[in-house]
Each structure stands twice: as structure tokens, then as C-alpha cells.
């Protein structure tokens, strides 16, 4: 089974070297999507052997970075794509748990609320509240059984990726994903992961820093996903995002 771990990064110079060091212990093939970093992240990545780096010339958004990762995984015909963040929220040591769970699922998603861990941090109140609201609305509308709609620590089977048509480039991308997964009747599993916030003050940026505007945006993403979605075999050019590809020695092939 060919497994690729993809990590979207934007201005993560403080964390990226340490995170990659840990990920290399659990994943042979690693992709980093640098979403237009300006803080020296690109220079750190240039010194990392044995990884693939895809660079967006300008910042396009969290969803755009994941779309690039999805495209690469499909193009390289990996069997399972693991995605994780680079801010210390996700523990690379739990990658094998995702891979074990994907045995009878199409998408495995980490959940920070499925169970308690001793190392759990207290989630920022506005994030926890909005997560609960949106997760509940998705469950009610689509008969899902999620406990965490926003966790970026996931594993995807190639067959599932090939059926998705993700276009949302910002923070609401996971919600478009859940709408499409429900419409496609994909098999979804959650596994518990610790709730870690190394920097609970990190901002979303722009109007999304306001909790109510962020909630309204998430609901808009869900509503638009309901209108837009068509099976990918009816729409050419799925997951199309242009990027500059830098392949490093020893990279995935």
C-alpha cells in the first residue's frame, strides 16, 4: 500500500522542521504544500531531504493547499493520502492509527471530541461552540455521525479522492468535503485524537476573526456545496489548482 502524508503550511517557520522530523518516523513519503509563506518557511523546506515540496507563489488558502495535495496524490496514484496540519495540533505518531482504520472506510477523520486524553487542552470557546453547531447541523442534515467537523488530521482512500470535486479554497473546505462525502455515501470513520492548542490565539484572518461572521461563512459553504455538487464523472478538470512543483532528491515517485 502506497501511503503519502501531505502537510499544508503557511508561515510555519517555528514548527515545520520539528514536525517534519517527527513525520519522517511514521511516513516514508511526505508532501509539503507551501501556501505562499513569507517568513522563511520556504528556506527551511529547501534544506529538508527526501520530501516533495509544492509551492503556491501566493497565499491561496487552507483549502487550496489541500486541493493541491489531492491533485498530487491522484496524479501519483497513491493508495492512501494522510493529511495533517503543521502547527503542532496533530501527533504524527497517530498516523498508523489512521491507516489501520482506513481498512474498512473511505475517509478516516480525527476527532478532538470523540474521547478525552490526559494531554487535552481547553479549546478556545468560540471555536468549540462553532464546531458543535456546525457538526450538529451536518449530522442532522446528512445523517452523519460526526463529533468533529473541522479536524484536518485525515486519511483518504484514492478511490474516494477521485470521486470528490473540492473547490472551496478557504477554511470551510472540510464542510464542502462532508457534504460531498454524504452525497456519495462514502464510508466515514472517526478516531479520537488529543485536543492540542500550542497557540490558541492564532487568528483565521480578515473577517473570519469574528466568530459570528465565521459561523455565517461556514453555513454559506454548506449551502453552496448543496447547490454545486455533481458527481465528478460529470465534470471535467476536477480539483484543478495550478502550482509550481519543486521535486527534491529522494522525493516520492
C-alpha positions in Angstrom: 0.0 0.0 0.0 1.5 3.3 -1.1 0.9 6.0 1.5 1.6 9.7 1.2 1.4 12.2 4.1 0.6 15.7 3.0 1.1 18.8 5.1 -0.2 22.3 4.1 2.0 25.0 5.6 1.7 28.8 5.7 4.3 30.8 7.7 5.2 27.8 9.9 8.9 28.5 10.3 8.7 27.9 14.0 7.2 24.4 13.7 7.9 22.9 10.3 11.4 21.4 10.9 10.3 19.7 14.2 7.1 18.4 12.7 8.8 17.0 9.6 11.4 15.3 11.8 8.5 13.5 13.6 6.5 12.7 10.5 9.5 11.0 8.9 9.4 8.5 11.7 6.0 7.3 10.6 5.7 8.1 6.9 8.2 7.2 4.1 6.7 9.6 1.6 6.0 13.2 2.5 4.5 16.1 0.6 4.6 19.7 1.9 2.4 22.3 0.2 3.8 25.7 1.0 0.9 28.1 0.5 2.9 31.3 -0.2 4.9 31.5 3.0 6.9 34.7 3.6 8.5 34.0 7.0 11.4 31.8 5.9 9.4 28.5 5.8 10.4 28.0 2.1 14.1 28.3 3.0 13.7 25.7 5.8 11.9 23.4 3.4 14.7 23.7 0.8 17.1 22.1 3.4 14.9 19.1 4.0 16.0 16.0 2.1 13.6 13.3 0.9 10.4 15.3 0.6 8.3 16.8 -2.2 7.5 20.5 -1.9 4.7 22.1 -4.0 4.8 25.9 -3.8 2.0 28.3 -4.3 3.6 31.6 -5.4 1.0 33.5 -3.3 -1.2 32.5 -0.4 -4.4 30.9 -1.6 -5.9 29.4 1.5 -6.0 26.3 3.5 -8.5 24.6 1.2 -6.4 25.5 -1.9 -3.3 23.8 -0.3 -5.3 20.6 0.3 -6.7 20.7 -3.2 -3.1 20.8 -4.5 -2.3 17.8 -2.2 -5.3 15.9 -3.5 -4.3 16.5 -7.1 -0.8 15.3 -6.5 -2.0 12.2 -4.7 -4.3 11.3 -7.6 -1.6 12.1 -10.2 1.0 9.9 -8.4 -1.6 7.1 -7.8 -1.0 6.7 -4.1 -3.4 4.3 -2.4 -3.9 6.4 0.8 -3.4 10.1 1.4 -2.9 11.3 5.0 -3.3 15.0 5.7 -2.2 16.8 8.8 -1.5 20.3 10.0 1.9 21.8 10.8 1.0 23.8 13.9 1.5 21.1 16.5 -2.1 20.1 16.8 -1.6 16.7 15.2 0.7 14.0 16.6 2.5 12.1 13.8 2.7 9.1 16.0 -1.1 8.6 15.4 -0.6 8.2 11.6 -0.6 4.4 12.0 -4.0 4.5 13.7 -5.4 6.4 10.7 -4.0 3.7 8.4 -5.4 0.9 10.5 -8.9 2.5 10.5 -8.9 3.1 6.7 -9.1 -0.7 6.2 -12.9 -0.6 6.2 -13.5 3.1 5.4 -13.2 5.6 2.6 -12.3 8.6 4.8 -10.9 8.4 8.4 -11.1 11.7 10.3 -9.5 12.6 13.6 -11.8 13.9 16.3 -10.8 16.0 19.2 -14.2 15.4 20.9 -14.7 11.7 20.5 -12.9 10.8 23.7 -10.8 12.5 26.4 -7.0 12.4 26.6 -4.9 13.4 29.5 -3.0 15.9 27.4 -6.1 17.6 26.1 -6.0 21.4 26.1 -9.1 23.6 26.6 -10.3 24.7 23.2 -11.0 28.4 22.6 -14.6 28.9 23.5 -15.7 30.4 20.2 -14.0 27.5 18.2 -15.6 24.8 20.3 -19.1 26.4 20.1 -18.9 26.9 16.4 -17.6 23.3 15.9 -20.5 21.9 17.9 -23.1 24.0 16.0 -21.8 23.1 12.5 -21.1 19.4 13.4 -24.7 19.1 14.7 -26.2 20.8 11.6 -24.2 18.5 9.3 -25.3 15.4 11.3 -28.9 16.4 11.2 -29.0 17.4 7.5 -26.9 14.5 6.1 -27.4 11.7 8.7 -23.7 11.7 9.5 -22.4 10.7 12.9 -19.5 13.2 13.3 -18.2 14.6 16.5 -15.6 17.0 15.0 -16.4 18.6 11.6 -13.1 20.5 11.4 -10.2 18.3 12.3 -7.6 18.3 9.5 -5.9 15.0 10.5 -7.4 12.6 8.0 -6.8 9.6 5.7 -8.4 9.2 2.3 -8.6 6.2 0.0 -7.6 7.1 -3.5 -11.0 5.9 -4.8 -12.7 8.4 -2.5 -10.5 11.3 -3.6 -11.2 10.5 -7.2 -14.9 11.0 -6.7 -14.6 14.3 -4.8 -14.8 17.7 -6.5 -13.4 20.1 -3.9 -13.3 23.8 -4.9 -13.5 25.6 -1.6 -10.1 27.3 -1.0 -10.5 28.7 2.5 -11.1 27.3 6.0 -14.6 26.0 5.1 -13.2 23.3 2.8 -13.9 20.4 5.3 -17.6 21.3 5.2 -17.8 21.0 1.4 -16.0 17.7 1.8 -18.6 16.4 4.3 -21.5 17.4 2.0 -19.9 15.6 -0.9 -19.0 12.6 1.2 -22.6 12.3 2.4 -24.0 12.6 -1.2 -21.6 10.0 -2.4 -22.4 7.6 0.5 -18.7 7.3 1.4 -17.8 5.2 4.4 -16.6 7.6 7.2 -14.9 6.7 10.4 -13.6 8.9 13.2 -10.8 8.1 15.6 -10.0 10.0 18.8 -7.0 12.4 18.8 -5.8 14.7 21.5 -7.1 18.3 21.6 -3.9 20.3 21.4 -3.6 24.1 21.0 0.0 25.2 21.2 -1.1 28.7 20.2 -4.8 29.2 21.0 -4.6 32.8 20.0 -3.9 32.1 16.3 -6.2 34.0 14.1 -8.1 32.9 11.0 -7.5 36.3 9.2 -9.8 39.0 8.0 -13.5 38.9 8.7 -13.2 35.3 9.9 -11.6 36.5 13.1 -15.1 37.5 14.1 -16.9 34.4 15.4 -20.3 35.2 14.1 -19.1 36.1 10.6 -17.1 32.9 10.7 -20.2 30.9 11.6 -22.1 32.6 8.8 -19.4 31.8 6.3 -19.4 28.1 7.3 -23.1 27.9 6.8 -22.7 29.6 3.4 -20.1 27.0 2.4 -22.6 24.2 3.3 -25.4 25.8 1.4 -23.3 26.4 -1.7 -21.9 22.8 -1.6 -25.5 21.5 -1.7 -26.2 23.5 -4.9 -22.9 23.0 -6.6 -22.1 19.3 -6.2 -22.3 17.0 -9.1 -20.6 13.6 -9.4 -17.0 14.2 -10.6 -17.5 12.0 -13.7 -19.9 14.6 -15.0 -17.5 17.5 -14.5 -14.1 17.6 -16.3 -11.0 19.0 -14.7 -11.8 18.2 -11.1 -9.5 19.5 -8.3 -7.7 21.8 -10.7 -5.3 24.2 -9.0 -2.1 25.3 -10.7 1.1 25.2 -8.7 4.8 25.3 -9.2 6.3 21.9 -8.5 9.7 21.6 -6.9 10.8 17.9 -6.7 13.7 17.3 -4.3 16.2 14.4 -4.4 14.7 11.3 -3.0 11.2 12.6 -3.4 8.1 10.4 -3.8 7.8 8.8 -7.2 
